[in-house]
Amino acid sequence: MQTEPKKTNGEKRKIMSLYEVYTTKMCHDLAGVIGTLGNTIECMEIDDTFLTEGIGLLKNSGKVLTARLKFFRALLGLNTSITPELAEQYLQTYTPSFIIQGTVCNRLALAFILLGAECLIRGGTITITDDQFCFEGTQIIWDESKQKILTGIEQILKPQYMAVLWINEWLKNHQKVILTEQTATQLIFRIKSI
């Protein structure tokens, strides 16, 4: 029986740091919605005239919370069904102006959906093929730090970089590299074998 080599403190800290980044990002994306639920209930208790509007806010917040929880469970959890609807519902929690072209059927696609939500702040199109992901929109936010993390040059453990950190780990585990191309309205990611 073969045992795993003992991890050094540095290796343990790196693993824990990635978990911490993932957890912090998830909590950030859920905290505002949970706060809205609590505040709405409090307003409904104080002011009876707020009841109709409050019920609408509760229903909407419940849908947002459910969509985001399902998305993060599919990306980070165990044995979860991944469907295009799951990704579409997640994107709708940010803006209704997202379009997904191609098939969302694995965690890598979900990670790029998460990255697309960060990069296409006014919505846009996310196109998925076997070895390529393309973001298209009127405003694309892509910075040097994300590029460095994605290509393995640097590892910046901050919650706002969760998507590129996750993708970089996937690339390392599958012995792949990624090439990026950017224009004013497009950001293209091509995955290649090493």
N, C-alpha and C positions, 0 to 999 in steps of 0.2 A: 504494500500500500504506500503510495507516494503522498507526501504532505506538501502543502504550499510553503514556499520559503517565508521566513519571518519578515514582516514589513518593518522598515525603519520608521522612526517618528516622523520624518519628512514625508514618507509615502502615506502614512496614516493621515497626516494633516491635509495633504492634497485631496484625498478621497473625501474626507469630512468637509473640506472647503467646497467641493463641488455640490455635495448634498445641501450644505448651508445656502449656497447660491440658489439652487433649485427651490428650496423651501421658502426663502425670502421672496423670490419672484412670485411664487404661487400665492403666498400670503398677501403680498402687495396687490395683486390682481383681484383678490377676493375681499380684502378688508373694506374697500370703499362700498362695495355692494352690500356687505353685511351691515355697515354703518347706515346706509340708506334704509335698510329694513327696520333697524332699531329706531331711527329718527322718525320714520313714517308712522310707526306704531305709537310712539310718544305723542306726535302731533294729533293723531286720531283720538287719543285719550283726552287731550286738552281741548280740542275744538271739534264739535260734532259736525260742523259744516265742511270739514276736511275729509269726511268719510268716503265720499265717492271718488275724489281725486286720490286719496290714500290707498284705496283698494286697487286702483290702476297702477300706482307706484309699486305696491307690494307684488302684484302679479308680474310686472316687468322685471323687478329686482329678482324675483324667484326664478324667472326664465334665464336671466343673465348668470346668476349664481350656479344654476344647474348646468348650463352650457359650459361655463369655465371649469367647473369641477370635473365634468365628464372628459373634457379635453385634456386637462392635466393628468387625470387618472390614466387615460389612454397613452399619453406620452411617457409618463414616469412609472405607472403602476404595472401590475402583473395580469396576464391573461384577459386582456380587454379587447373587445371588438373595435376595430378602426373602420369608420365609414366616412364617405364624403359628407354626409349630413352632419356628423359630429364636428368636422372642420368648418363647414359653412355656418353652423350655429355659433361656434366660437367667434368667428370673424364678425358675425352680425352683432355681437355684443360691443363692438367698437364702432363700426359704421356699416350701414346697409349697402355701401357702394363697393363691396368686394365681389369679385367673380373668380371662381376656381375653374380652370380648364385642365383636364386630365384626371387621373385616378388617384385618390387619397386612400392608400391601403396599407401603409406601414408607418412606423414611428419616425423614420427619416422625413417622410412627407409632412407629418405633423410638426416636426421641428422647423421645417421651412415655412409652414403656415404661420407658426409663431414668429419667425423672423420676418415674414411678409407683413404681419400686423404691426411690427415695429418700424419697418422701413417705408411702408406705404401709408403714411399718416393720414392721407385724405382718401384712402381706398385705392382700388385699382384691380388689376388682373394678376393672378398667380397661376402660371402654367407649369404643369408637372409632366415630365416624361421620364423614361427609365433612368437616364443619366444626366438629366438637365432640369434646372428649376429657373424660371424666369419671372421677375417682378416687373410689372409695367404700370406706370401711373404718372400723374402730373407732378408729383413731388416725391422724390425718393431720398430718404435719409440713410446714408452709408458713410461711416467714418473709418479713419485709419486704424483705430483700435479694434473694431470688428474684423477688419481685413487681416490684421496681425494675428488675432485669435484664431480665425478660421483657417489660416494657412499654417498655423503651428509655430509662428515666429515668437509669439508671446502669449502668456496665459494671464488674463486680467480677471480676477475672481470678484466680479460685481454682478448683482442681480440683473441689471439692464443688459448684460451680455449672455444671459442664460441660453438663448437659442444658438448662438455661435459656439459657445462652450460645449453644448450638447452635440452639435454637428461635428465639431473638431474631435470629440471623443469617439463618435461613430466612425469617422474617417480613419482614425488610428486603429481602432479595433477591426476594421474591414480592409486594412492596407490600401487605402485610397487617398487620393489628393484632390484638391478642388482648384479650379481656375475660375476667376471672376472677370467679367467684362461689364463696363458701365458706360451708358450714354446718359443724356439729359432725362430720358423717360423710361429707360430700361436698366435692369440689373440682372445679369445672367450668371448662373453658377453651373459649371460643367464638372462632373465627377469622373475621374479617371483612375484606373488601377496603377499601382506603383510599379 
